[in-house]
């Protein structure tokens, strides 16, 4: 019964949205885009476009590492890539590991080893890395998918993943919410894909000048969120108190003519003004896009103007 109601409501909203666009010649406010090789492509189905381009990069013999930058939507893209790789039999072995914000190298090694049906004989991380390195090298064509990288990680010496000159048959596919982390892995910019949302105003050509997304943890740390935003704006705080940092961040964001801030996985209300994010009457050029599994968080606590059910 609930499913039917949701479906009818969705159809009704979709119908109204189409009618409004046709009658008023409006452009949908949020449009998915895909960024590669320094260009932005408007794509009605950007997920498919990115998957196609990732598959192409994986098939190129001189490409050894590929990065996908974005938020939670990257997991959907990775799942599609994995299914395509397995369907097309592009590699002999497909390995996946979740890295997380505070990487536990032993857990990463265990995840990969279990998929190889391999048991470590050593206890220490560096010696286990040597064992894993040897095991992966025994496979002719391998792709290793590492999800949610938040900081640099020595894949060869610390984890035990050979690639490039150490194993030309092994490709690395990484995802991270931070482009800097991926570029720090020396990923060629041609093989870095950004999964973002850009905002369109009255015409499709009017894009935001700055767009980035942040993953909000269950227990939101205000200073940590401020640091993430400041890092992407290349802002260094001069103060330590949250209130003064918020003022600095507020002034920096107001310098941006048009920008979009995406806050992913909100579990409870967050005071954006206390955080240092001006929007609405304070900065009409700053748009906020929130995602949450709880509709009441968006409607009742964050007072969003429009909600979309997925």
C-alpha positions as CSV (number, residue, x, y, z in Angstrom):
1,X,0.0,0.0,0.0
2,X,2.8,2.4,0.9
3,X,4.6,1.5,-2.3
4,X,1.5,2.4,-4.4
5,X,1.0,5.7,-2.6
6,X,4.7,6.7,-3.1
7,X,4.5,5.7,-6.7
8,X,1.4,7.7,-7.4
9,X,2.9,10.8,-5.7
10,X,6.1,10.4,-7.6
11,X,4.2,10.1,-10.9
12,X,2.1,13.2,-10.0
13,X,5.2,15.2,-9.1
14,X,7.0,14.1,-12.3
15,X,4.0,15.0,-14.4
16,X,3.8,18.5,-12.9
17,X,7.5,19.0,-13.3
18,X,7.3,18.1,-17.1
19,X,4.4,20.3,-17.6
20,X,6.0,23.3,-15.9
21,X,9.2,22.9,-18.0
22,X,7.2,22.6,-21.2
23,X,4.9,25.6,-20.5
24,X,7.4,28.0,-18.9
25,X,10.5,26.8,-20.9
26,X,12.4,26.4,-17.6
27,X,15.5,24.4,-17.1
28,X,15.6,21.8,-14.3
29,X,17.6,23.3,-11.4
30,X,19.9,20.4,-10.8
31,X,21.5,18.5,-13.6
32,X,24.0,15.7,-13.4
33,X,27.3,16.3,-15.1
34,X,30.4,14.3,-15.8
35,X,33.9,15.9,-15.8
36,X,36.8,14.3,-17.7
37,X,39.9,15.7,-19.4
38,X,39.1,19.2,-18.2
39,X,35.7,19.3,-19.9
40,X,32.2,19.3,-18.5
41,X,29.5,17.3,-20.3
42,X,25.8,17.7,-19.7
43,X,24.5,14.2,-19.6
44,X,20.9,13.0,-19.0
45,X,22.3,9.7,-17.8
46,X,25.8,10.7,-16.4
47,X,26.1,7.4,-14.6
48,X,26.2,5.5,-17.9
49,X,28.6,8.0,-19.4
50,X,31.0,7.7,-16.6
51,X,30.8,3.9,-16.6
52,X,31.5,3.8,-20.3
53,X,34.6,6.1,-19.9
54,X,35.9,4.2,-16.9
55,X,35.6,0.9,-18.9
56,X,37.5,2.6,-21.8
57,X,40.2,3.7,-19.4
58,X,40.5,0.2,-17.9
59,X,41.0,-1.3,-21.4
60,X,43.9,1.1,-22.2
61,X,47.2,-0.8,-21.8
62,X,49.2,2.2,-20.4
63,X,46.6,3.2,-17.8
64,X,47.3,1.7,-14.4
65,X,45.3,3.9,-12.0
66,X,41.8,5.5,-12.3
67,X,40.0,7.8,-9.9
68,X,36.4,8.6,-9.4
69,X,35.8,11.6,-7.2
70,X,32.4,12.2,-5.6
71,X,30.1,11.3,-2.8
72,X,27.8,8.2,-2.1
73,X,26.7,8.0,-5.8
74,X,30.2,6.7,-6.7
75,X,29.2,3.3,-5.1
76,X,26.4,2.9,-7.7
77,X,28.9,3.6,-10.5
78,X,31.4,1.1,-9.1
79,X,28.8,-1.6,-8.9
80,X,28.0,-1.0,-12.5
81,X,31.6,-1.0,-13.5
82,X,32.2,-4.3,-11.6
83,X,29.2,-6.0,-13.4
84,X,30.5,-4.8,-16.8
85,X,34.0,-6.0,-16.1
86,X,32.7,-9.4,-15.0
87,X,30.3,-9.6,-18.0
88,X,33.0,-8.6,-20.5
89,X,35.7,-10.8,-18.8
90,X,38.1,-7.9,-19.0
91,X,40.1,-9.3,-16.0
92,X,40.8,-12.7,-14.5
93,X,40.2,-11.4,-11.0
94,X,38.1,-8.5,-9.6
95,X,39.0,-7.5,-6.1
96,X,37.1,-4.9,-3.9
97,X,38.0,-3.4,-0.5
98,X,36.5,-0.6,1.6
99,X,39.1,1.8,2.8
100,X,37.1,4.2,5.1
101,X,38.1,7.5,6.6
102,X,40.6,5.9,9.1
103,X,42.1,3.0,7.1
104,X,42.9,-0.2,8.8
105,X,45.5,-1.8,6.6
106,X,45.0,-5.3,8.1
107,X,41.3,-5.2,7.4
108,X,42.0,-4.1,3.8
109,X,44.5,-6.9,3.4
110,X,42.0,-9.4,4.9
111,X,39.2,-8.2,2.5
112,X,41.5,-8.8,-0.6
113,X,43.0,-12.0,0.7
114,X,39.5,-13.6,1.4
115,X,38.5,-12.9,-2.3
116,X,41.7,-14.6,-3.4
117,X,40.9,-17.5,-1.0
118,X,44.3,-16.9,0.5
119,X,45.4,-17.1,4.2
120,X,48.2,-15.1,5.6
121,X,51.0,-17.0,7.4
122,X,52.4,-13.8,8.9
123,X,51.0,-11.5,11.6
124,X,52.7,-8.2,10.9
125,X,51.4,-5.8,8.3
126,X,54.6,-5.3,6.3
127,X,55.2,-9.1,6.0
128,X,51.6,-9.7,5.1
129,X,52.1,-7.1,2.4
130,X,54.9,-9.1,0.9
131,X,52.7,-12.2,0.9
132,X,49.8,-10.4,-0.7
133,X,52.1,-8.8,-3.3
134,X,53.3,-12.2,-4.4
135,X,49.8,-13.6,-4.6
136,X,48.4,-10.8,-6.7
137,X,51.5,-11.0,-9.0
138,X,50.6,-14.6,-9.7
139,X,47.4,-13.4,-11.4
140,X,47.8,-12.3,-15.0
141,X,45.0,-9.6,-15.2
142,X,43.6,-8.0,-12.0
143,X,41.6,-5.0,-11.1
144,X,41.6,-3.8,-7.5
145,X,38.7,-1.5,-6.6
146,X,39.3,0.6,-3.4
147,X,36.3,2.5,-2.2
148,X,36.2,5.7,-0.1
149,X,39.9,6.8,0.1
150,X,40.3,9.8,2.4
151,X,44.1,10.1,2.6
152,X,47.2,8.8,0.9
153,X,47.9,5.1,1.2
154,X,51.1,3.2,0.2
155,X,49.4,0.5,-1.8
156,X,52.6,-1.4,-2.7
157,X,54.7,-1.4,0.4
158,X,52.0,-1.1,3.1
159,X,49.0,-2.9,1.7
160,X,50.7,-5.3,-0.8
161,X,49.1,-4.2,-4.1
162,X,51.5,-4.2,-7.1
163,X,50.7,-2.1,-10.2
164,X,52.4,-0.1,-12.9
165,X,56.0,-1.3,-13.4
166,X,55.6,-3.8,-10.6
167,X,52.6,-5.6,-12.3
168,X,51.4,-4.2,-15.6
169,X,48.4,-6.6,-15.5
170,X,47.1,-5.0,-12.4
171,X,44.8,-1.9,-12.6
172,X,43.7,0.2,-9.6
173,X,40.3,1.9,-9.5
174,X,39.9,4.4,-6.6
175,X,37.1,6.5,-5.3
176,X,37.4,9.4,-2.9
177,X,35.3,12.5,-1.9
178,X,38.5,14.5,-2.4
179,X,40.1,15.2,-5.8
180,X,43.4,16.2,-4.1
181,X,43.7,12.7,-2.5
182,X,43.3,11.1,-6.0
183,X,45.7,13.5,-7.7
184,X,48.1,12.8,-4.8
185,X,48.0,9.1,-6.0
186,X,49.6,10.5,-9.2
187,X,46.5,9.6,-11.2
188,X,46.7,11.2,-14.7
189,X,44.0,13.9,-14.9
190,X,42.8,12.2,-18.1
191,X,41.7,9.3,-15.9
192,X,40.1,11.3,-13.1
193,X,36.3,11.4,-13.2
194,X,34.3,13.8,-11.0
195,X,30.7,12.8,-10.1
196,X,29.1,16.1,-9.2
197,X,25.9,18.0,-9.4
198,X,25.9,21.4,-11.1
199,X,23.2,24.0,-10.8
200,X,21.5,25.7,-13.8
201,X,19.8,29.0,-13.5
202,X,17.5,30.4,-16.1
203,X,19.6,29.0,-18.9
204,X,21.6,25.8,-19.2
205,X,24.8,27.8,-19.8
206,X,24.8,29.5,-16.4
207,X,26.8,27.1,-14.2
208,X,28.0,27.5,-10.6
209,X,31.6,28.7,-10.3
210,X,32.4,26.3,-7.4
211,X,30.9,23.0,-6.5
212,X,31.9,20.3,-4.0
213,X,30.4,17.6,-1.8
214,X,31.0,16.5,1.8
215,X,30.1,13.4,3.7
216,X,28.6,14.3,7.0
217,X,29.3,11.8,9.7
218,X,26.5,10.5,12.1
219,X,28.0,12.6,14.9
220,X,28.6,15.8,12.9
221,X,31.9,17.5,13.9
222,X,31.5,21.2,13.1
223,X,35.2,21.9,13.0
224,X,35.8,18.9,10.8
225,X,33.1,20.1,8.3
226,X,34.6,23.6,8.4
227,X,38.1,22.1,7.7
228,X,36.7,20.1,4.7
229,X,35.0,23.1,3.2
230,X,38.0,25.4,3.8
231,X,40.4,22.8,2.2
232,X,38.4,22.9,-1.0
233,X,38.3,26.7,-1.0
234,X,42.0,26.9,-0.2
235,X,41.3,28.8,3.0
236,X,43.6,28.6,6.0
237,X,41.8,29.6,9.3
238,X,43.5,32.2,11.5
239,X,41.4,31.3,14.6
240,X,40.7,28.1,16.5
241,X,37.2,28.9,18.0
242,X,34.3,27.6,15.9
243,X,32.6,31.0,16.0
244,X,35.5,32.9,14.6
245,X,36.3,30.2,12.0
246,X,32.6,30.4,10.9
247,X,33.1,34.1,10.3
248,X,36.2,33.5,8.2
249,X,34.4,30.7,6.2
250,X,31.3,32.9,5.8
251,X,33.4,35.7,4.3
252,X,35.3,33.3,2.0
253,X,32.1,31.7,0.6
254,X,30.5,35.2,0.0
255,X,33.5,35.9,-2.3
256,X,32.2,33.1,-4.6
257,X,29.7,34.5,-7.1
258,X,27.7,31.2,-7.6
259,X,28.4,28.0,-5.8
260,X,26.8,24.7,-4.8
261,X,27.6,22.9,-1.6
262,X,26.4,19.3,-1.3
263,X,26.1,17.8,2.2
264,X,25.6,14.0,2.0
265,X,24.0,11.7,4.5
266,X,22.6,14.1,7.0
267,X,21.4,12.2,10.1
268,X,20.1,15.2,12.1
269,X,19.7,19.0,11.8
270,X,22.7,21.2,11.3
271,X,22.9,24.9,11.8
272,X,24.5,26.0,8.5
273,X,24.9,29.7,9.6
274,X,26.8,28.7,12.8
275,X,28.9,26.5,10.5
276,X,29.7,29.5,8.4
277,X,27.6,28.8,5.3
278,X,25.7,31.8,4.0
279,X,22.7,31.2,1.7
280,X,19.2,32.5,0.9
281,X,19.0,36.2,1.9
282,X,22.6,36.1,3.1
283,X,24.0,34.9,-0.2
284,X,21.5,34.3,-3.0
285,X,24.3,32.8,-5.2
286,X,25.0,29.9,-2.7
287,X,22.8,26.9,-3.1
288,X,22.7,24.0,-0.7
289,X,21.9,20.4,-1.7
290,X,21.3,17.9,1.1
291,X,20.9,14.2,1.1
292,X,19.4,12.1,4.0
293,X,17.7,8.8,4.6
294,X,15.2,10.7,6.9
295,X,12.7,12.9,5.3
296,X,11.9,14.6,8.6
297,X,15.5,15.8,8.9
298,X,15.2,17.6,5.6
299,X,11.6,18.9,6.0
300,X,11.4,19.7,9.7
301,X,14.9,20.3,10.8
302,X,16.7,21.7,7.7
303,X,13.5,23.3,6.3
304,X,14.3,22.5,2.7
305,X,12.2,24.2,0.0
306,X,12.0,21.1,-2.2
307,X,12.5,17.4,-1.5
308,X,12.9,14.6,-4.0
309,X,12.2,11.0,-3.0
310,X,14.5,8.4,-4.5
